[in-house]
């Protein structure tokens, strides 16, 4: 019997299991719980600063082997 393959977070160097899948600009990113919470905290900060914020305003910085970060861009 083969062991089921567990997908890991798209963040480079993160080996945590995927909890969420984000689709941004037609690309899918697997995100673990910790990195998702980090993204939500960043969005909360930007919402306080700008009055609103959404996941669609995140811009991924992709590197070989994954994503390094999600930068926030307003508008």
PDB file of N, H, CA, C and O in Angstrom:
ATOM      1  N   UNK A   1       0.848  -1.188   0.000  1.00  0.00           N
ATOM      2  CA  UNK A   1       0.000   0.000   0.000  1.00  0.00           C
ATOM      3  C   UNK A   1       0.882   1.235   0.000  1.00  0.00           C
ATOM      4  O   UNK A   1       1.821   1.333   0.790  1.00  0.00           O
ATOM      5  N   UNK A   2       0.582   2.181  -0.885  1.00  0.00           N
ATOM      6  H   UNK A   2      -0.181   2.102  -1.527  1.00  0.00           H
ATOM      7  CA  UNK A   2       1.377   3.402  -0.963  1.00  0.00           C
ATOM      8  C   UNK A   2       0.864   4.434   0.024  1.00  0.00           C
ATOM      9  O   UNK A   2      -0.330   4.515   0.314  1.00  0.00           O
ATOM     10  N   UNK A   3       1.789   5.209   0.523  1.00  0.00           N
ATOM     11  H   UNK A   3       2.759   5.143   0.288  1.00  0.00           H
ATOM     12  CA  UNK A   3       1.451   6.266   1.472  1.00  0.00           C
ATOM     13  C   UNK A   3       0.965   7.498   0.709  1.00  0.00           C
ATOM     14  O   UNK A   3       1.551   7.876  -0.306  1.00  0.00           O
ATOM     15  N   UNK A   4      -0.092   8.113   1.192  1.00  0.00           N
ATOM     16  H   UNK A   4      -0.568   7.807   2.017  1.00  0.00           H
ATOM     17  CA  UNK A   4      -0.639   9.316   0.549  1.00  0.00           C
ATOM     18  C   UNK A   4       0.379  10.447   0.628  1.00  0.00           C
ATOM     19  O   UNK A   4       1.015  10.653   1.661  1.00  0.00           O
ATOM     20  N   UNK A   5       0.524  11.169  -0.465  1.00  0.00           N
ATOM     21  H   UNK A   5       0.007  11.002  -1.304  1.00  0.00           H
ATOM     22  CA  UNK A   5       1.447  12.295  -0.525  1.00  0.00           C
ATOM     23  C   UNK A   5       0.780  13.525   0.079  1.00  0.00           C
ATOM     24  O   UNK A   5      -0.308  13.920  -0.339  1.00  0.00           O
ATOM     25  N   UNK A   6       1.432  14.118   1.052  1.00  0.00           N
ATOM     26  H   UNK A   6       2.316  13.797   1.391  1.00  0.00           H
ATOM     27  CA  UNK A   6       0.914  15.333   1.676  1.00  0.00           C
ATOM     28  C   UNK A   6       1.573  16.528   1.003  1.00  0.00           C
ATOM     29  O   UNK A   6       2.798  16.642   0.979  1.00  0.00           O
ATOM     30  N   UNK A   7       0.750  17.418   0.455  1.00  0.00           N
ATOM     31  H   UNK A   7      -0.246  17.326   0.474  1.00  0.00           H
ATOM     32  CA  UNK A   7       1.300  18.614  -0.179  1.00  0.00           C
ATOM     33  C   UNK A   7       1.752  19.594   0.888  1.00  0.00           C
ATOM     34  O   UNK A   7       1.171  19.675   1.970  1.00  0.00           O
ATOM     35  N   UNK A   8       2.800  20.335   0.560  1.00  0.00           N
ATOM     36  H   UNK A   8       3.272  20.269  -0.320  1.00  0.00           H
ATOM     37  CA  UNK A   8       3.352  21.281   1.520  1.00  0.00           C
ATOM     38  C   UNK A   8       3.122  22.717   1.063  1.00  0.00           C
ATOM     39  O   UNK A   8       2.767  22.981  -0.086  1.00  0.00           O
ATOM     40  N   UNK A   9       3.332  23.616   1.987  1.00  0.00           N
ATOM     41  H   UNK A   9       3.620  23.401   2.920  1.00  0.00           H
ATOM     42  CA  UNK A   9       3.153  25.056   1.778  1.00  0.00           C
ATOM     43  C   UNK A   9       4.026  25.545   0.624  1.00  0.00           C
ATOM     44  O   UNK A   9       5.137  25.051   0.430  1.00  0.00           O
ATOM     45  N   UNK A  10       3.528  26.508  -0.133  1.00  0.00           N
ATOM     46  H   UNK A  10       2.626  26.910   0.025  1.00  0.00           H
ATOM     47  CA  UNK A  10       4.261  27.072  -1.275  1.00  0.00           C
ATOM     48  C   UNK A  10       5.396  27.998  -0.862  1.00  0.00           C
ATOM     49  O   UNK A  10       6.248  28.323  -1.689  1.00  0.00           O
ATOM     50  N   UNK A  11       5.431  28.432   0.396  1.00  0.00           N
ATOM     51  H   UNK A  11       4.739  28.168   1.068  1.00  0.00           H
ATOM     52  CA  UNK A  11       6.525  29.287   0.852  1.00  0.00           C
ATOM     53  C   UNK A  11       7.829  28.508   0.776  1.00  0.00           C
ATOM     54  O   UNK A  11       7.908  27.375   1.252  1.00  0.00           O
ATOM     55  N   UNK A  12       8.834  29.099   0.190  1.00  0.00           N
ATOM     56  H   UNK A  12       8.770  30.019  -0.196  1.00  0.00           H
ATOM     57  CA  UNK A  12      10.130  28.445   0.048  1.00  0.00           C
ATOM     58  C   UNK A  12      10.673  28.088   1.419  1.00  0.00           C
ATOM     59  O   UNK A  12      10.770  28.941   2.302  1.00  0.00           O
ATOM     60  N   UNK A  13      11.024  26.829   1.590  1.00  0.00           N
ATOM     61  H   UNK A  13      10.945  26.136   0.872  1.00  0.00           H
ATOM     62  CA  UNK A  13      11.607  26.361   2.842  1.00  0.00           C
ATOM     63  C   UNK A  13      10.596  25.915   3.879  1.00  0.00           C
ATOM     64  O   UNK A  13      10.995  25.408   4.928  1.00  0.00           O
ATOM     65  N   UNK A  14       9.314  26.079   3.635  1.00  0.00           N
ATOM     66  H   UNK A  14       8.990  26.490   2.783  1.00  0.00           H
ATOM     67  CA  UNK A  14       8.287  25.667   4.596  1.00  0.00           C
ATOM     68  C   UNK A  14       7.837  24.245   4.269  1.00  0.00           C
ATOM     69  O   UNK A  14       7.477  23.948   3.129  1.00  0.00           O
ATOM     70  N   UNK A  15       7.860  23.376   5.265  1.00  0.00           N
ATOM     71  H   UNK A  15       8.152  23.617   6.190  1.00  0.00           H
ATOM     72  CA  UNK A  15       7.485  21.974   5.063  1.00  0.00           C
ATOM     73  C   UNK A  15       6.142  21.641   5.711  1.00  0.00           C
ATOM     74  O   UNK A  15       5.782  20.469   5.817  1.00  0.00           O
ATOM     75  N   UNK A  16       5.397  22.662   6.144  1.00  0.00           N
ATOM     76  H   UNK A  16       5.689  23.614   6.058  1.00  0.00           H
ATOM     77  CA  UNK A  16       4.101  22.442   6.777  1.00  0.00           C
ATOM     78  C   UNK A  16       3.062  21.997   5.754  1.00  0.00           C
ATOM     79  O   UNK A  16       3.156  22.333   4.573  1.00  0.00           O
ATOM     80  N   UNK A  17       2.080  21.245   6.216  1.00  0.00           N
ATOM     81  H   UNK A  17       2.005  20.972   7.175  1.00  0.00           H
ATOM     82  CA  UNK A  17       1.005  20.765   5.350  1.00  0.00           C
ATOM     83  C   UNK A  17       0.111  21.918   4.904  1.00  0.00           C
ATOM     84  O   UNK A  17      -0.059  22.902   5.623  1.00  0.00           O
ATOM     85  N   UNK A  18      -0.445  21.783   3.733  1.00  0.00           N
ATOM     86  H   UNK A  18      -0.307  20.983   3.149  1.00  0.00           H
ATOM     87  CA  UNK A  18      -1.342  22.796   3.166  1.00  0.00           C
ATOM     88  C   UNK A  18      -2.654  22.827   3.942  1.00  0.00           C
ATOM     89  O   UNK A  18      -3.242  21.781   4.220  1.00  0.00           O
ATOM     90  N   UNK A  19      -3.104  24.014   4.284  1.00  0.00           N
ATOM     91  H   UNK A  19      -2.627  24.863   4.058  1.00  0.00           H
ATOM     92  CA  UNK A  19      -4.400  24.196   4.938  1.00  0.00           C
ATOM     93  C   UNK A  19      -5.344  25.001   4.051  1.00  0.00           C
ATOM     94  O   UNK A  19      -6.562  24.837   4.129  1.00  0.00           O
ATOM     95  N   UNK A  20      -4.785  25.871   3.206  1.00  0.00           N
ATOM     96  H   UNK A  20      -3.796  26.004   3.143  1.00  0.00           H
ATOM     97  CA  UNK A  20      -5.579  26.743   2.338  1.00  0.00           C
ATOM     98  C   UNK A  20      -4.933  26.812   0.959  1.00  0.00           C
ATOM     99  O   UNK A  20      -3.723  26.631   0.816  1.00  0.00           O
ATOM    100  N   UNK A  21      -5.741  27.071  -0.035  1.00  0.00           N
ATOM    101  H   UNK A  21      -6.723  27.218   0.081  1.00  0.00           H
ATOM    102  CA  UNK A  21      -5.237  27.293  -1.388  1.00  0.00           C
ATOM    103  C   UNK A  21      -5.719  28.672  -1.823  1.00  0.00           C
ATOM    104  O   UNK A  21      -6.921  28.928  -1.900  1.00  0.00           O
ATOM    105  N   UNK A  22      -4.767  29.554  -2.107  1.00  0.00           N
ATOM    106  H   UNK A  22      -3.791  29.346  -2.045  1.00  0.00           H
ATOM    107  CA  UNK A  22      -5.083  30.896  -2.590  1.00  0.00           C
ATOM    108  C   UNK A  22      -4.936  30.906  -4.103  1.00  0.00           C
ATOM    109  O   UNK A  22      -3.977  30.351  -4.641  1.00  0.00           O
ATOM    110  N   UNK A  23      -5.882  31.534  -4.792  1.00  0.00           N
ATOM    111  H   UNK A  23      -6.660  31.984  -4.355  1.00  0.00           H
ATOM    112  CA  UNK A  23      -5.751  31.721  -6.225  1.00  0.00           C
ATOM    113  C   UNK A  23      -5.649  33.214  -6.479  1.00  0.00           C
ATOM    114  O   UNK A  23      -6.588  33.971  -6.232  1.00  0.00           O
ATOM    115  N   UNK A  24      -4.499  33.620  -6.974  1.00  0.00           N
ATOM    116  H   UNK A  24      -3.736  33.006  -7.175  1.00  0.00           H
ATOM    117  CA  UNK A  24      -4.226  35.033  -7.261  1.00  0.00           C
ATOM    118  C   UNK A  24      -3.727  35.157  -8.690  1.00  0.00           C
ATOM    119  O   UNK A  24      -2.773  34.483  -9.079  1.00  0.00           O
ATOM    120  N   UNK A  25      -4.353  35.993  -9.455  1.00  0.00           N
ATOM    121  H   UNK A  25      -5.129  36.541  -9.139  1.00  0.00           H
ATOM    122  CA  UNK A  25      -3.959  36.225 -10.847  1.00  0.00           C
ATOM    123  C   UNK A  25      -3.864  34.929 -11.641  1.00  0.00           C
ATOM    124  O   UNK A  25      -2.969  34.772 -12.471  1.00  0.00           O
ATOM    125  N   UNK A  26      -4.778  34.004 -11.390  1.00  0.00           N
ATOM    126  H   UNK A  26      -5.505  34.132 -10.715  1.00  0.00           H
ATOM    127  CA  UNK A  26      -4.821  32.759 -12.134  1.00  0.00           C
ATOM    128  C   UNK A  26      -3.838  31.694 -11.676  1.00  0.00           C
ATOM    129  O   UNK A  26      -3.779  30.616 -12.267  1.00  0.00           O
ATOM    130  N   UNK A  27      -3.066  31.977 -10.633  1.00  0.00           N
ATOM    131  H   UNK A  27      -3.114  32.853 -10.153  1.00  0.00           H
ATOM    132  CA  UNK A  27      -2.114  30.995 -10.096  1.00  0.00           C
ATOM    133  C   UNK A  27      -2.582  30.530  -8.729  1.00  0.00           C
ATOM    134  O   UNK A  27      -3.178  31.293  -7.969  1.00  0.00           O
ATOM    135  N   UNK A  28      -2.306  29.272  -8.428  1.00  0.00           N
ATOM    136  H   UNK A  28      -1.822  28.652  -9.046  1.00  0.00           H
ATOM    137  CA  UNK A  28      -2.687  28.714  -7.128  1.00  0.00           C
ATOM    138  C   UNK A  28      -1.466  28.603  -6.226  1.00  0.00           C
ATOM    139  O   UNK A  28      -0.382  28.205  -6.653  1.00  0.00           O
ATOM    140  N   UNK A  29      -1.676  28.966  -4.965  1.00  0.00           N
ATOM    141  H   UNK A  29      -2.557  29.289  -4.618  1.00  0.00           H
ATOM    142  CA  UNK A  29      -0.621  28.891  -3.967  1.00  0.00           C
ATOM    143  C   UNK A  29      -1.134  28.101  -2.766  1.00  0.00           C
ATOM    144  O   UNK A  29      -2.173  28.427  -2.190  1.00  0.00           O
ATOM    145  N   UNK A  30      -0.395  27.063  -2.400  1.00  0.00           N
ATOM    146  H   UNK A  30       0.449  26.799  -2.868  1.00  0.00           H
ATOM    147  CA  UNK A  30      -0.728  26.268  -1.217  1.00  0.00           C
ATOM    148  C   UNK A  30      -0.153  26.966   0.006  1.00  0.00           C
ATOM    149  O   UNK A  30       1.034  27.291   0.039  1.00  0.00           O
ATOM    150  N   UNK A  31      -0.988  27.197   1.005  1.00  0.00           N
ATOM    151  H   UNK A  31      -1.952  26.933   0.978  1.00  0.00           H
ATOM    152  CA  UNK A  31      -0.567  27.957   2.184  1.00  0.00           C
ATOM    153  C   UNK A  31      -0.865  27.163   3.456  1.00  0.00           C
ATOM    154  O   UNK A  31      -1.956  26.613   3.611  1.00  0.00           O
ATOM    155  N   UNK A  32       0.102  27.108   4.357  1.00  0.00           N
ATOM    156  H   UNK A  32       0.988  27.555   4.232  1.00  0.00           H
ATOM    157  CA  UNK A  32      -0.108  26.453   5.656  1.00  0.00           C
ATOM    158  C   UNK A  32      -0.856  27.408   6.580  1.00  0.00           C
ATOM    159  O   UNK A  32      -1.017  28.586   6.264  1.00  0.00           O
ATOM    160  N   UNK A  33      -1.304  26.905   7.707  1.00  0.00           N
ATOM    161  H   UNK A  33      -1.173  25.947   7.964  1.00  0.00           H
ATOM    162  CA  UNK A  33      -2.053  27.725   8.670  1.00  0.00           C
ATOM    163  C   UNK A  33      -1.249  28.940   9.151  1.00  0.00           C
ATOM    164  O   UNK A  33      -1.777  30.050   9.224  1.00  0.00           O
ATOM    165  N   UNK A  34       0.021  28.722   9.475  1.00  0.00           N
ATOM    166  H   UNK A  34       0.450  27.820   9.416  1.00  0.00           H
ATOM    167  CA  UNK A  34       0.838  29.821  10.007  1.00  0.00           C
ATOM    168  C   UNK A  34       1.036  30.937   8.985  1.00  0.00           C
ATOM    169  O   UNK A  34       0.916  32.114   9.326  1.00  0.00           O
ATOM    170  N   UNK A  35       1.333  30.587   7.756  1.00  0.00           N
ATOM    171  H   UNK A  35       1.431  29.631   7.480  1.00  0.00           H
ATOM    172  CA  UNK A  35       1.524  31.623   6.744  1.00  0.00           C
ATOM    173  C   UNK A  35       0.201  32.303   6.387  1.00  0.00           C
ATOM    174  O   UNK A  35       0.190  33.491   6.066  1.00  0.00           O
ATOM    175  N   UNK A  36      -0.908  31.572   6.436  1.00  0.00           N
ATOM    176  H   UNK A  36      -0.899  30.607   6.696  1.00  0.00           H
ATOM    177  CA  UNK A  36      -2.208  32.191   6.181  1.00  0.00           C
ATOM    178  C   UNK A  36      -2.531  33.219   7.260  1.00  0.00           C
ATOM    179  O   UNK A  36      -3.007  34.316   6.965  1.00  0.00           O
ATOM    180  N   UNK A  37      -2.267  32.855   8.508  1.00  0.00           N
ATOM    181  H   UNK A  37      -1.880  31.965   8.747  1.00  0.00           H
ATOM    182  CA  UNK A  37      -2.498  33.809   9.609  1.00  0.00           C
ATOM    183  C   UNK A  37      -1.629  35.045   9.445  1.00  0.00           C
ATOM    184  O   UNK A  37      -2.067  36.162   9.723  1.00  0.00           O
ATOM    185  N   UNK A  38      -0.388  34.843   8.991  1.00  0.00           N
ATOM    186  H   UNK A  38      -0.032  33.936   8.766  1.00  0.00           H
ATOM    187  CA  UNK A  38       0.511  35.967   8.747  1.00  0.00           C
ATOM    188  C   UNK A  38      -0.064  36.890   7.670  1.00  0.00           C
ATOM    189  O   UNK A  38      -0.026  38.113   7.810  1.00  0.00           O
ATOM    190  N   UNK A  39      -0.594  36.301   6.598  1.00  0.00           N
ATOM    191  H   UNK A  39      -0.624  35.308   6.485  1.00  0.00           H
ATOM    192  CA  UNK A  39      -1.216  37.102   5.541  1.00  0.00           C
ATOM    193  C   UNK A  39      -2.419  37.876   6.067  1.00  0.00           C
ATOM    194  O   UNK A  39      -2.600  39.047   5.733  1.00  0.00           O
ATOM    195  N   UNK A  40      -3.242  37.227   6.889  1.00  0.00           N
ATOM    196  H   UNK A  40      -3.096  36.275   7.161  1.00  0.00           H
ATOM    197  CA  UNK A  40      -4.414  37.901   7.447  1.00  0.00           C
ATOM    198  C   UNK A  40      -4.022  39.050   8.360  1.00  0.00           C
ATOM    199  O   UNK A  40      -4.657  40.104   8.335  1.00  0.00           O
ATOM    200  N   UNK A  41      -2.978  38.858   9.170  1.00  0.00           N
ATOM    201  H   UNK A  41      -2.463  38.002   9.191  1.00  0.00           H
ATOM    202  CA  UNK A  41      -2.494  39.948  10.038  1.00  0.00           C
ATOM    203  C   UNK A  41      -2.038  41.138   9.194  1.00  0.00           C
ATOM    204  O   UNK A  41      -2.328  42.288   9.522  1.00  0.00           O
ATOM    205  N   UNK A  42      -1.324  40.854   8.106  1.00  0.00           N
ATOM    206  H   UNK A  42      -1.088  39.920   7.839  1.00  0.00           H
ATOM    207  CA  UNK A  42      -0.857  41.931   7.225  1.00  0.00           C
ATOM    208  C   UNK A  42      -2.042  42.658   6.599  1.00  0.00           C
ATOM    209  O   UNK A  42      -2.038  43.885   6.499  1.00  0.00           O
ATOM    210  N   UNK A  43      -3.059  41.899   6.174  1.00  0.00           N
ATOM    211  H   UNK A  43      -3.061  40.902   6.255  1.00  0.00           H
ATOM    212  CA  UNK A  43      -4.248  42.524   5.588  1.00  0.00           C
ATOM    213  C   UNK A  43      -4.992  43.374   6.609  1.00  0.00           C
ATOM    214  O   UNK A  43      -5.500  44.444   6.274  1.00  0.00           O
ATOM    215  N   UNK A  44      -5.058  42.906   7.855  1.00  0.00           N
ATOM    216  H   UNK A  44      -4.645  42.037   8.127  1.00  0.00           H
ATOM    217  CA  UNK A  44      -5.702  43.701   8.907  1.00  0.00           C
ATOM    218  C   UNK A  44      -4.978  45.027   9.097  1.00  0.00           C
ATOM    219  O   UNK A  44      -5.614  46.073   9.231  1.00  0.00           O
ATOM    220  N   UNK A  45      -3.642  44.983   9.109  1.00  0.00           N
ATOM    221  H   UNK A  45      -3.126  44.133   9.000  1.00  0.00           H
ATOM    222  CA  UNK A  45      -2.860  46.210   9.254  1.00  0.00           C
ATOM    223  C   UNK A  45      -3.122  47.166   8.092  1.00  0.00           C
ATOM    224  O   UNK A  45      -3.287  48.369   8.296  1.00  0.00           O
ATOM    225  N   UNK A  46      -3.159  46.630   6.880  1.00  0.00           N
ATOM    226  H   UNK A  46      -3.025  45.653   6.714  1.00  0.00           H
ATOM    227  CA  UNK A  46      -3.400  47.475   5.708  1.00  0.00           C
ATOM    228  C   UNK A  46      -4.825  48.004   5.688  1.00  0.00           C
ATOM    229  O   UNK A  46      -5.055  49.124   5.230  1.00  0.00           O
ATOM    230  N   UNK A  47      -5.781  47.229   6.171  1.00  0.00           N
ATOM    231  H   UNK A  47      -5.594  46.319   6.543  1.00  0.00           H
ATOM    232  CA  UNK A  47      -7.170  47.690   6.230  1.00  0.00           C
ATOM    233  C   UNK A  47      -7.295  48.859   7.200  1.00  0.00           C
ATOM    234  O   UNK A  47      -8.048  49.800   6.948  1.00  0.00           O
ATOM    235  N   UNK A  48      -6.559  48.801   8.307  1.00  0.00           N
ATOM    236  H   UNK A  48      -5.948  48.036   8.511  1.00  0.00           H
ATOM    237  CA  UNK A  48      -6.568  49.921   9.255  1.00  0.00           C
ATOM    238  C   UNK A  48      -5.935  51.157   8.623  1.00  0.00           C
ATOM    239  O   UNK A  48      -6.391  52.279   8.842  1.00  0.00           O
ATOM    240  N   UNK A  49      -4.894  50.942   7.845  1.00  0.00           N
ATOM    241  H   UNK A  49      -4.524  50.030   7.667  1.00  0.00           H
ATOM    242  CA  UNK A  49      -4.174  52.048   7.216  1.00  0.00           C
ATOM    243  C   UNK A  49      -4.963  52.671   6.056  1.00  0.00           C
ATOM    244  O   UNK A  49      -5.033  53.895   5.945  1.00  0.00           O
ATOM    245  N   UNK A  50      -5.557  51.834   5.190  1.00  0.00           N
ATOM    246  H   UNK A  50      -5.500  50.839   5.281  1.00  0.00           H
ATOM    247  CA  UNK A  50      -6.224  52.312   3.983  1.00  0.00           C
ATOM    248  C   UNK A  50      -7.750  52.324   4.067  1.00  0.00           C
ATOM    249  O   UNK A  50      -8.410  52.887   3.194  1.00  0.00           O
ATOM    250  N   UNK A  51      -8.312  51.715   5.099  1.00  0.00           N
ATOM    251  H   UNK A  51      -7.776  51.257   5.808  1.00  0.00           H
ATOM    252  CA  UNK A  51      -9.768  51.648   5.208  1.00  0.00           C
ATOM    253  C   UNK A  51     -10.351  50.345   4.707  1.00  0.00           C
ATOM    254  O   UNK A  51     -11.462  49.975   5.087  1.00  0.00           O
ATOM    255  N   UNK A  52      -9.613  49.640   3.854  1.00  0.00           N
ATOM    256  H   UNK A  52      -8.710  49.941   3.545  1.00  0.00           H
ATOM    257  CA  UNK A  52     -10.023  48.322   3.369  1.00  0.00           C
ATOM    258  C   UNK A  52      -8.810  47.596   2.802  1.00  0.00           C
ATOM    259  O   UNK A  52      -7.788  48.213   2.500  1.00  0.00           O
ATOM    260  N   UNK A  53      -8.933  46.281   2.660  1.00  0.00           N
ATOM    261  H   UNK A  53      -9.763  45.779   2.905  1.00  0.00           H
ATOM    262  CA  UNK A  53      -7.882  45.455   2.071  1.00  0.00           C
ATOM    263  C   UNK A  53      -8.500  44.127   1.665  1.00  0.00           C
ATOM    264  O   UNK A  53      -9.471  43.671   2.270  1.00  0.00           O
ATOM    265  N   UNK A  54      -7.931  43.511   0.635  1.00  0.00           N
ATOM    266  H   UNK A  54      -7.143  43.881   0.144  1.00  0.00           H
ATOM    267  CA  UNK A  54      -8.430  42.199   0.226  1.00  0.00           C
ATOM    268  C   UNK A  54      -7.283  41.314  -0.242  1.00  0.00           C
ATOM    269  O   UNK A  54      -6.201  41.797  -0.575  1.00  0.00           O
ATOM    270  N   UNK A  55      -7.541  40.007  -0.262  1.00  0.00           N
ATOM    271  H   UNK A  55      -8.420  39.615   0.008  1.00  0.00           H
ATOM    272  CA  UNK A  55      -6.534  39.054  -0.705  1.00  0.00           C
ATOM    273  C   UNK A  55      -6.102  39.321  -2.137  1.00  0.00           C
ATOM    274  O   UNK A  55      -4.953  39.061  -2.496  1.00  0.00           O
ATOM    275  N   UNK A  56      -7.010  39.838  -2.960  1.00  0.00           N
ATOM    276  H   UNK A  56      -7.943  40.050  -2.669  1.00  0.00           H
ATOM    277  CA  UNK A  56      -6.675  40.089  -4.363  1.00  0.00           C
ATOM    278  C   UNK A  56      -5.621  41.188  -4.524  1.00  0.00           C
ATOM    279  O   UNK A  56      -5.061  41.349  -5.608  1.00  0.00           O
ATOM    280  N   UNK A  57      -5.351  41.937  -3.469  1.00  0.00           N
ATOM    281  H   UNK A  57      -5.806  41.806  -2.589  1.00  0.00           H
ATOM    282  CA  UNK A  57      -4.347  42.992  -3.520  1.00  0.00           C
ATOM    283  C   UNK A  57      -2.967  42.505  -3.073  1.00  0.00           C
ATOM    284  O   UNK A  57      -2.050  43.303  -2.877  1.00  0.00           O
ATOM    285  N   UNK A  58      -2.834  41.189  -2.913  1.00  0.00           N
ATOM    286  H   UNK A  58      -3.579  40.541  -3.072  1.00  0.00           H
ATOM    287  CA  UNK A  58      -1.538  40.614  -2.586  1.00  0.00           C
ATOM    288  C   UNK A  58      -0.820  40.242  -3.875  1.00  0.00           C
ATOM    289  O   UNK A  58      -1.427  39.695  -4.796  1.00  0.00           O
ATOM    290  N   UNK A  59       0.450  40.534  -3.936  1.00  0.00           N
ATOM    291  H   UNK A  59       0.943  40.978  -3.188  1.00  0.00           H
ATOM    292  CA  UNK A  59       1.261  40.244  -5.108  1.00  0.00           C
ATOM    293  C   UNK A  59       2.378  39.285  -4.685  1.00  0.00           C
ATOM    294  O   UNK A  59       3.260  39.672  -3.919  1.00  0.00           O
ATOM    295  N   UNK A  60       2.351  38.039  -5.175  1.00  0.00           N
ATOM    296  H   UNK A  60       1.634  37.725  -5.798  1.00  0.00           H
ATOM    297  CA  UNK A  60       3.366  37.065  -4.766  1.00  0.00           C
ATOM    298  C   UNK A  60       4.733  37.361  -5.377  1.00  0.00           C
ATOM    299  O   UNK A  60       4.835  37.746  -6.541  1.00  0.00           O
ATOM    300  N   UNK A  61       5.780  37.177  -4.578  1.00  0.00           N
ATOM    301  H   UNK A  61       5.697  36.864  -3.631  1.00  0.00           H
ATOM    302  CA  UNK A  61       7.152  37.250  -5.050  1.00  0.00           C
ATOM    303  C   UNK A  61       7.626  35.808  -5.187  1.00  0.00           C
ATOM    304  O   UNK A  61       7.980  35.152  -4.207  1.00  0.00           O
ATOM    305  N   UNK A  62       7.624  35.335  -6.435  1.00  0.00           N
ATOM    306  H   UNK A  62       7.336  35.868  -7.231  1.00  0.00           H
ATOM    307  CA  UNK A  62       7.964  33.937  -6.675  1.00  0.00           C
ATOM    308  C   UNK A  62       9.467  33.773  -6.887  1.00  0.00           C
ATOM    309  O   UNK A  62      10.122  34.604  -7.516  1.00  0.00           O
ATOM    310  N   UNK A  63       9.989  32.680  -6.343  1.00  0.00           N
ATOM    311  H   UNK A  63       9.456  32.005  -5.832  1.00  0.00           H
ATOM    312  CA  UNK A  63      11.381  32.299  -6.512  1.00  0.00           C
ATOM    313  C   UNK A  63      11.408  30.826  -6.889  1.00  0.00           C
ATOM    314  O   UNK A  63      10.394  30.136  -6.785  1.00  0.00           O
ATOM    315  N   UNK A  64      12.551  30.348  -7.322  1.00  0.00           N
ATOM    316  H   UNK A  64      13.375  30.909  -7.407  1.00  0.00           H
ATOM    317  CA  UNK A  64      12.654  28.938  -7.670  1.00  0.00           C
ATOM    318  C   UNK A  64      12.343  28.085  -6.442  1.00  0.00           C
ATOM    319  O   UNK A  64      12.946  28.266  -5.384  1.00  0.00           O
ATOM    320  N   UNK A  65      11.417  27.174  -6.588  1.00  0.00           N
ATOM    321  H   UNK A  65      10.927  27.028  -7.448  1.00  0.00           H
ATOM    322  CA  UNK A  65      11.061  26.293  -5.484  1.00  0.00           C
ATOM    323  C   UNK A  65       9.923  26.807  -4.619  1.00  0.00           C
ATOM    324  O   UNK A  65       9.620  26.205  -3.589  1.00  0.00           O
ATOM    325  N   UNK A  66       9.282  27.911  -5.013  1.00  0.00           N
ATOM    326  H   UNK A  66       9.529  28.400  -5.850  1.00  0.00           H
ATOM    327  CA  UNK A  66       8.148  28.395  -4.225  1.00  0.00           C
ATOM    328  C   UNK A  66       7.965  29.891  -4.288  1.00  0.00           C
ATOM    329  O   UNK A  66       8.362  30.562  -5.241  1.00  0.00           O
ATOM    330  N   UNK A  67       7.351  30.383  -3.240  1.00  0.00           N
ATOM    331  H   UNK A  67       7.029  29.838  -2.465  1.00  0.00           H
ATOM    332  CA  UNK A  67       7.088  31.817  -3.142  1.00  0.00           C
ATOM    333  C   UNK A  67       7.846  32.342  -1.921  1.00  0.00           C
ATOM    334  O   UNK A  67       7.886  31.683  -0.882  1.00  0.00           O
ATOM    335  N   UNK A  68       8.443  33.521  -2.048  1.00  0.00           N
ATOM    336  H   UNK A  68       8.411  34.056  -2.892  1.00  0.00           H
ATOM    337  CA  UNK A  68       9.209  34.081  -0.937  1.00  0.00           C
ATOM    338  C   UNK A  68       8.336  34.933  -0.031  1.00  0.00           C
ATOM    339  O   UNK A  68       8.485  34.919   1.191  1.00  0.00           O
ATOM    340  N   UNK A  69       7.411  35.685  -0.654  1.00  0.00           N
ATOM    341  H   UNK A  69       7.290  35.696  -1.646  1.00  0.00           H
ATOM    342  CA  UNK A  69       6.548  36.549   0.144  1.00  0.00           C
ATOM    343  C   UNK A  69       5.355  36.992  -0.689  1.00  0.00           C
ATOM    344  O   UNK A  69       5.301  36.768  -1.898  1.00  0.00           O
ATOM    345  N   UNK A  70       4.408  37.619  -0.022  1.00  0.00           N
ATOM    346  H   UNK A  70       4.451  37.801   0.961  1.00  0.00           H
ATOM    347  CA  UNK A  70       3.253  38.231  -0.670  1.00  0.00           C
ATOM    348  C   UNK A  70       3.277  39.696  -0.267  1.00  0.00           C
ATOM    349  O   UNK A  70       3.019  40.033   0.888  1.00  0.00           O
ATOM    350  N   UNK A  71       3.585  40.556  -1.209  1.00  0.00           N
ATOM    351  H   UNK A  71       3.795  40.282  -2.148  1.00  0.00           H
ATOM    352  CA  UNK A  71       3.598  41.994  -0.918  1.00  0.00           C
ATOM    353  C   UNK A  71       2.214  42.565  -1.172  1.00  0.00           C
ATOM    354  O   UNK A  71       1.485  42.103  -2.049  1.00  0.00           O
ATOM    355  N   UNK A  72       1.865  43.576  -0.389  1.00  0.00           N
ATOM    356  H   UNK A  72       2.458  43.951   0.324  1.00  0.00           H
ATOM    357  CA  UNK A  72       0.558  44.201  -0.516  1.00  0.00           C
ATOM    358  C   UNK A  72       0.669  45.375  -1.475  1.00  0.00           C
ATOM    359  O   UNK A  72       1.578  46.199  -1.367  1.00  0.00           O
ATOM    360  N   UNK A  73      -0.262  45.441  -2.408  1.00  0.00           N
ATOM    361  H   UNK A  73      -1.001  44.772  -2.496  1.00  0.00           H
ATOM    362  CA  UNK A  73      -0.323  46.570  -3.343  1.00  0.00           C
ATOM    363  C   UNK A  73      -1.759  47.096  -3.343  1.00  0.00           C
ATOM    364  O   UNK A  73      -2.698  46.344  -3.606  1.00  0.00           O
ATOM    365  N   UNK A  74      -1.921  48.326  -3.063  1.00  0.00           N
ATOM    366  H   UNK A  74      -1.159  48.937  -2.849  1.00  0.00           H
ATOM    367  CA  UNK A  74      -3.250  48.939  -3.036  1.00  0.00           C
ATOM    368  C   UNK A  74      -3.651  49.317  -4.442  1.00  0.00           C
ATOM    369  O   UNK A  74      -2.915  49.994  -5.160  1.00  0.00           O
ATOM    370  N   UNK A  75      -4.879  48.849  -4.835  1.00  0.00           N
ATOM    371  H   UNK A  75      -5.477  48.300  -4.251  1.00  0.00           H
ATOM    372  CA  UNK A  75      -5.417  49.222  -6.136  1.00  0.00           C
ATOM    373  C   UNK A  75      -4.824  48.436  -7.189  1.00  0.00           C
ATOM    374  O   UNK A  75      -5.161  48.616  -8.359  1.00  0.00           O
TER     375      UNK A  75
END
